[in-house]
Amino acid sequence: MDETLDRIDLKILRLLQANGRMSNADLAEAVAVSPATCHRRTQRLFEQGYLSGVRAQVNPHKVERGTLVMVGVVLDRSTPESFGEFERAVAKLKFVLDCHLVAGDFDYFLKIRVGDMADFNRIHAQQLIALPSVRQTRTFFVMKEVVDNAPLEF
């Protein structure tokens, strides 16, 4: 970790990770600094890239996206051009929550949320297998979400 982060910075990061809606006044009180100092420190954490954003976690079941699907993707060739073309295309798909280049049997893993299996089947047939350079996909329907989006430990 960067030596410019002191114990107060680390505490701010932990508190905001646990509750991104925490007011500056409450955050300042929790880390025992003035609100102005806390605001400056928080702004610096954003500017230096330690904090990349704050957003609400929406319950996927409440918005008809309760089915979580992981998709392993194998490309037909391993060239910088095919990887770049695939990444640009997959970044445009709104239903893809995460896309990770991985080592091993697959080239990429996609995290996708859909309404149900029929919804995924339509997306798979119309969009996923049509992505550039896709040779093979393997689909994993998540049966139970044991740990999802856990906070970072530091």
C-alpha positions as CSV (number, residue, x, y, z in Angstrom):
1,M,0.0,0.0,0.0
2,D,1.2,3.5,-0.7
3,E,3.0,5.2,2.2
4,T,0.9,8.4,1.7
5,L,-2.0,6.6,3.3
6,D,-2.1,6.9,7.0
7,R,-4.4,5.2,9.6
8,I,-7.0,8.0,9.1
9,D,-7.1,7.5,5.3
10,L,-7.4,3.7,5.8
11,K,-10.2,4.2,8.2
12,I,-12.0,6.5,5.8
13,L,-11.7,3.9,3.1
14,R,-13.0,1.1,5.3
15,L,-16.0,3.2,6.5
16,L,-17.0,4.3,3.1
17,Q,-16.7,0.8,1.7
18,A,-19.1,-0.3,4.4
19,N,-21.5,2.6,3.9
20,G,-21.0,4.8,0.9
21,R,-23.9,7.0,2.1
22,M,-22.2,8.1,5.2
23,S,-22.3,11.9,5.6
24,N,-19.0,13.8,5.7
25,A,-20.0,15.0,9.2
26,D,-20.5,11.4,10.5
27,L,-17.3,10.2,8.7
28,A,-15.3,13.1,10.2
29,E,-16.6,12.2,13.7
30,A,-15.8,8.5,13.2
31,V,-12.2,9.2,12.2
32,A,-11.8,12.0,14.8
33,V,-10.9,14.9,12.4
34,S,-12.7,18.1,11.5
35,P,-15.3,17.9,8.7
36,A,-13.2,20.2,6.5
37,T,-10.1,17.9,7.0
38,C,-12.2,14.8,6.3
39,H,-13.6,16.3,3.1
40,R,-10.1,17.2,1.8
41,R,-8.9,13.7,2.6
42,T,-11.8,12.1,0.9
43,Q,-11.4,14.2,-2.2
44,R,-7.7,13.3,-2.3
45,L,-8.6,9.6,-2.1
46,F,-10.9,10.1,-5.1
47,E,-8.2,12.1,-7.0
48,Q,-5.5,9.5,-6.3
49,G,-7.8,6.7,-7.4
50,Y,-8.2,4.9,-4.1
51,L,-11.9,5.6,-4.4
52,S,-13.3,5.1,-7.9
53,G,-16.9,5.7,-7.2
54,V,-19.9,5.3,-4.9
55,R,-23.1,3.6,-5.9
56,A,-26.1,1.9,-4.4
57,Q,-26.5,-1.9,-4.5
58,V,-29.8,-2.7,-6.1
59,N,-31.5,-5.9,-5.1
60,P,-31.5,-7.9,-8.4
61,H,-34.6,-9.8,-7.5
62,K,-36.6,-6.6,-7.1
63,V,-35.8,-5.6,-10.7
64,E,-36.3,-8.9,-12.4
65,R,-32.6,-9.8,-12.6
66,G,-32.6,-12.6,-10.0
67,T,-30.8,-15.2,-12.1
68,L,-27.0,-15.0,-12.0
69,V,-25.1,-16.7,-14.8
70,M,-21.3,-17.1,-15.2
71,V,-20.2,-17.7,-18.7
72,G,-16.7,-19.0,-19.7
73,V,-15.7,-17.9,-23.1
74,V,-13.0,-19.4,-25.4
75,L,-11.9,-17.4,-28.4
76,D,-11.0,-19.0,-31.7
77,R,-7.5,-17.4,-31.7
78,S,-5.2,-15.8,-29.2
79,T,-4.1,-12.6,-30.8
80,P,-4.1,-9.0,-29.5
81,E,-6.5,-8.1,-32.2
82,S,-9.1,-10.8,-31.4
83,F,-8.8,-10.0,-27.7
84,G,-9.3,-6.3,-28.3
85,E,-12.2,-6.9,-30.7
86,F,-13.9,-9.1,-28.2
87,E,-13.4,-6.7,-25.3
88,R,-14.8,-3.7,-27.2
89,A,-17.9,-5.7,-28.2
90,V,-18.6,-7.2,-24.8
91,A,-18.2,-3.8,-23.1
92,K,-21.2,-2.6,-25.1
93,L,-23.5,-5.3,-23.7
94,K,-25.6,-3.9,-20.9
95,F,-26.4,-7.3,-19.4
96,V,-22.7,-8.1,-18.8
97,L,-21.9,-7.0,-15.2
98,D,-18.3,-8.2,-15.2
99,C,-15.8,-9.4,-17.9
100,H,-12.5,-10.8,-16.8
101,L,-9.6,-12.1,-18.9
102,V,-8.4,-15.2,-17.2
103,A,-5.7,-17.9,-17.4
104,G,-6.6,-21.5,-17.8
105,D,-9.2,-23.3,-19.8
106,F,-11.2,-20.2,-20.7
107,D,-10.1,-16.8,-22.1
108,Y,-12.8,-14.8,-20.3
109,F,-15.4,-15.1,-17.6
110,L,-18.5,-13.1,-17.9
111,K,-20.9,-12.4,-15.0
112,I,-24.4,-11.8,-16.3
113,R,-27.8,-11.2,-14.5
114,V,-31.0,-12.0,-16.3
115,G,-34.7,-12.6,-15.4
116,D,-34.7,-16.3,-15.9
117,M,-33.3,-19.2,-18.0
118,A,-35.5,-18.3,-21.0
119,D,-34.1,-14.7,-20.9
120,F,-30.6,-16.0,-20.8
121,N,-31.3,-18.4,-23.7
122,R,-32.5,-15.6,-25.9
123,I,-29.4,-13.4,-25.0
124,H,-27.1,-16.4,-25.6
125,A,-28.6,-17.2,-29.0
126,Q,-28.8,-13.6,-30.2
127,Q,-25.8,-11.9,-28.7
128,L,-23.3,-13.9,-26.8
129,I,-22.4,-16.5,-29.5
130,A,-22.4,-13.6,-32.1
131,L,-19.5,-11.8,-30.3
132,P,-16.4,-11.6,-32.4
133,S,-13.9,-14.5,-32.3
134,V,-16.0,-16.7,-29.9
135,R,-15.3,-20.3,-30.5
136,Q,-17.0,-21.8,-27.4
137,T,-19.0,-20.8,-24.4
138,R,-19.7,-22.7,-21.2
139,T,-22.6,-21.6,-19.0
140,F,-22.9,-21.9,-15.3
141,F,-26.2,-21.1,-13.6
142,V,-25.5,-20.0,-10.0
143,M,-27.6,-22.0,-7.6
144,K,-26.8,-20.0,-4.5
145,E,-24.8,-16.8,-4.0
146,V,-22.7,-17.5,-0.9
147,V,-20.5,-14.5,-1.1
148,D,-21.1,-11.7,-3.6
149,N,-19.2,-8.4,-3.8
150,A,-17.6,-8.7,-0.4
151,P,-15.7,-5.7,0.9
152,L,-11.9,-5.6,0.3
153,E,-9.9,-6.4,3.4
154,F,-6.9,-4.2,4.0
